[in-house]
Amino acid sequence: MDVQPPRRRSQPESDGATAPRKKAFLLARPEQRLLEAIARRLPAQVLPDHLTALALLAAGGFAAFGALGWLWGMAGLLVVQWLGDSLDGTLARVRRAERPRYGYYLDHLADAVSTALVGIGLGLTAHMHLTVALVLVIAYLALSINSYLETQALGVFTLGYGRLGPTEARLGLMLLLVVTALGARAALPLLGQTLTLLDVAALGAAGAMLVAGFARALGNLRLLALREPRAAG
């Protein structure tokens, strides 16, 4: 009589929609307090989906203002985009009206569209090459995809990398737009092209994001290898 070895129990599958969120970036706590205070004061007619739509409209307006070269308007729309993007989930939680899977899917889909629109808007200005803007978009989306994979594989949705998150990224971009609108300029010759201040900052940010993403991916793989050791034989 053959005796079958006991089967190893697999860990429960992660559910990305209901995974706990981990916010370690610098402005996470003050931002959350501010968002909750705003959410409690919003009229009942305002729904989370309205705020998601506001974020998408602001991102579309950002791209349009980029084509027109209105840097001040672009900086202002980043504030509106942050408000809509960050407040929709907070409003649902404050009202205890969460729809985890619907919200998870819609939020990340809207984030991807907004990221693309912001990148296109930057590339349409006279202050950033479109190729550089697309490199920045690709790097940001790569970090986002890694975060979503982490959520499924590790069961925790980590917002941000290290002490920097999407809020700090928006503030940095807003500052660059403001100083550019005020007349700050840079000219760096590279491969037959002249890079602007926004080009240099975007390439630096893209490089830093890719390094951070690669480092965290290696750490995740080490952790997963420990949790799921290779079978002997």
Residue pairs with C-beta under 8 A, 6 or more apart in sequence:
11 227
14 151
14 152
14 153
14 154
14 155
15 155
16 104
16 148
16 151
16 152
16 157
17 100
17 101
17 103
17 104
17 105
18 100
19 151
19 155
19 156
19 157
20 155
20 156
20 157
21 156
21 157
21 158
21 159
22 156
22 157
22 158
22 159
23 29
23 32
23 159
23 160
23 165
24 158
24 159
24 160
24 162
24 163
24 165
25 159
25 160
25 162
25 163
25 164
25 165
25 167
25 168
26 163
26 164
26 165
26 168
27 165
27 167
27 168
27 171
28 159
28 160
28 165
28 167
31 86
31 167
32 90
35 86
35 87
35 90
36 90
36 94
38 83
38 87
38 90
39 87
39 90
39 91
39 94
39 95
40 94
42 91
46 91
47 91
48 88
48 89
48 91
48 92
48 97
48 103
49 88
49 106
51 83
51 84
51 85
51 87
51 88
51 91
52 84
52 85
52 88
52 106
52 107
52 110
53 84
54 80
54 83
54 84
55 80
55 81
55 83
55 84
55 85
55 88
55 110
55 114
56 84
56 110
56 113
56 114
56 117
57 84
58 77
58 78
58 80
58 81
58 84
58 114
59 77
59 81
59 113
59 114
59 117
59 118
59 121
60 117
61 73
61 77
61 80
62 74
62 77
62 78
62 81
62 117
62 118
62 121
63 117
63 118
63 120
63 121
63 124
64 121
65 71
65 73
65 74
65 77
65 121
66 74
66 120
66 121
66 122
66 123
66 124
66 125
67 121
67 124
67 125
69 125
69 126
71 125
71 127
71 177
71 178
71 180
71 181
72 177
72 178
72 181
74 121
74 125
74 177
75 174
75 177
75 178
75 181
78 118
78 170
78 173
78 174
78 177
79 174
81 114
81 118
81 170
82 167
82 170
85 107
85 110
85 111
85 114
85 166
86 167
88 103
88 107
89 103
89 107
92 98
92 99
92 103
108 144
108 148
111 144
112 141
112 144
115 137
115 140
115 141
115 144
116 137
118 137
118 173
119 133
119 134
119 136
119 137
119 140
120 130
120 133
120 137
122 128
122 133
122 136
122 198
122 202
123 129
123 130
123 131
123 132
123 133
123 134
124 130
125 198
127 180
127 196
127 197
127 198
128 196
128 198
128 199
128 202
129 193
129 195
129 196
129 199
132 195
132 198
132 199
132 202
132 203
133 202
135 202
135 203
135 206
136 202
136 203
136 205
136 206
138 206
139 205
139 206
139 207
139 209
139 210
139 213
140 169
140 206
140 209
142 209
142 210
142 213
143 161
143 209
143 212
143 213
146 213
146 216
146 217
146 220
147 157
147 158
147 159
150 156
150 157
150 158
150 216
150 220
151 157
151 158
153 220
153 224
154 220
154 223
154 224
159 165
159 166
160 166
160 168
161 209
161 212
161 213
161 216
162 212
169 205
172 201
172 205
176 197
176 198
176 201
179 197
180 197
180 198
184 197
185 196
185 197
186 195
186 196
186 197
186 200
187 194
187 195
187 196
188 194
188 195
188 199
188 200
189 195
195 203
